[in-house]
Amino acid sequence: MRAPKLPSVFKLTEHNRYKRFNYEPRTFNERKQRLEKRKKEIEKELEIEKKLGKNYEAHLRESINDSWSRRETRRVKRNSSLRVLLILAALLTIAFYLYF
């Protein structure tokens, strides 16, 4: 006959012995990430420059024009949204005065 087991708060069985955490702290270095991102951008530009050769200047002009047109499109969308909000506010004001 075996001796009775006593209850314990901490179980030291073989099952619990293998439950270990593998914690590796992660750090965030914003400057390092910005630098790596910039390096990748420069490498990409250099690859494009090698591919295009003499046409690289035309490519740069095209990319600048695309950037400006995107900026212009954003401005137009913002103005359009503002105009819709003003019209909606005017219609709600008119409806309010007609109803009450």
VEXKEVO-192119 format. One line per field, with one value per residue (C-alpha): residue number from 1; residue in three letters; chain; x, y, z. Coordinates in steps of 0.1 Angstrom, whole numbers, plus 5000, padded with zeros to 4 digits. Each point is the difference from the previous one (the first is absolute). Layout:
BEGIN
n	c(NUM;...)
res	c(ALA;...)
chain	c(A;...)
X	c(X;...)
Y	c(Y;...)
Z	c(Z;...)
END
This chain:
BEGIN
n	c(1;2;3;4;5;6;7;8;9;10;11;12;13;14;15;16;17;18;19;20;21;22;23;24;25;26;27;28;29;30;31;32;33;34;35;36;37;38;39;40;41;42;43;44;45;46;47;48;49;50;51;52;53;54;55;56;57;58;59;60;61;62;63;64;65;66;67;68;69;70;71;72;73;74;75;76;77;78;79;80;81;82;83;84;85;86;87;88;89;90;91;92;93;94;95;96;97;98;99;100)
res	c(MET;ARG;ALA;PRO;LYS;LEU;PRO;SER;VAL;PHE;LYS;LEU;THR;GLU;HIS;ASN;ARG;TYR;LYS;ARG;PHE;ASN;TYR;GLU;PRO;ARG;THR;PHE;ASN;GLU;ARG;LYS;GLN;ARG;LEU;GLU;LYS;ARG;LYS;LYS;GLU;ILE;GLU;LYS;GLU;LEU;GLU;ILE;GLU;LYS;LYS;LEU;GLY;LYS;ASN;TYR;GLU;ALA;HIS;LEU;ARG;GLU;SER;ILE;ASN;ASP;SER;TRP;SER;ARG;ARG;GLU;THR;ARG;ARG;VAL;LYS;ARG;ASN;SER;SER;LEU;ARG;VAL;LEU;LEU;ILE;LEU;ALA;ALA;LEU;LEU;THR;ILE;ALA;PHE;TYR;LEU;TYR;PHE)
chain	c(A;A;A;A;A;A;A;A;A;A;A;A;A;A;A;A;A;A;A;A;A;A;A;A;A;A;A;A;A;A;A;A;A;A;A;A;A;A;A;A;A;A;A;A;A;A;A;A;A;A;A;A;A;A;A;A;A;A;A;A;A;A;A;A;A;A;A;A;A;A;A;A;A;A;A;A;A;A;A;A;A;A;A;A;A;A;A;A;A;A;A;A;A;A;A;A;A;A;A;A)
X	c(5000;5013;5002;4972;5010;4999;4984;5025;4997;5029;5001;5035;4990;5018;4971;5006;5037;4999;4978;5026;4997;5024;4999;5021;4995;4995;5013;4988;5026;4982;5031;5014;4968;4998;5037;4993;4969;5020;5028;4975;4985;5034;5009;4968;5006;5036;4986;4975;5027;5022;4971;4989;5034;4995;4962;5004;4994;4967;4990;5007;4979;4972;5001;5000;4970;4982;5007;4986;4969;4993;5003;4976;4976;5000;4993;4971;4985;5002;4983;4973;4993;4998;4976;4977;5001;4990;4971;4988;5001;4981;4973;4997;4996;4973;4982;5002;4984;4973;4991;5000)
Y	c(5000;5035;5029;5027;5030;5034;5029;5026;5035;4996;4968;4989;4972;4992;5015;5035;4998;5003;5031;5026;5034;5010;5038;5020;5038;5020;5035;5028;5023;5025;5016;4967;4991;5033;4996;4964;5013;5028;4976;4977;5030;5011;4965;4998;5033;4989;4968;5020;5024;4972;4985;5032;5015;5032;4998;5004;5038;4995;4974;5025;5027;4975;4989;5037;5007;4970;5012;5035;4986;4978;5030;5019;4971;4999;5038;4996;4971;5020;5031;4977;4985;5034;5012;4969;5007;5036;4991;4974;5025;5025;4974;4990;5036;5006;4968;5010;5034;4985;4973;5023)
Z	c(5000;4990;5023;4995;4979;5017;4980;4990;4985;4977;4980;4992;4977;4968;4980;5015;4998;4962;5001;4996;4983;4972;5003;4977;5005;4968;4997;4977;4985;4979;4987;4988;4983;4982;4989;4987;4981;4984;4990;4983;4982;4988;4989;4980;4984;4990;4985;4980;4989;4988;4981;4983;4994;4980;5004;5038;4998;4982;5026;5028;4982;4997;5036;5012;4977;5014;5035;4993;4983;5030;5023;4977;5000;5038;5001;4975;5020;5033;4983;4986;5034;5016;4974;5006;5037;4995;4977;5025;5028;4979;4992;5036;5011;4974;5010;5036;4993;4978;5026;5031)
END
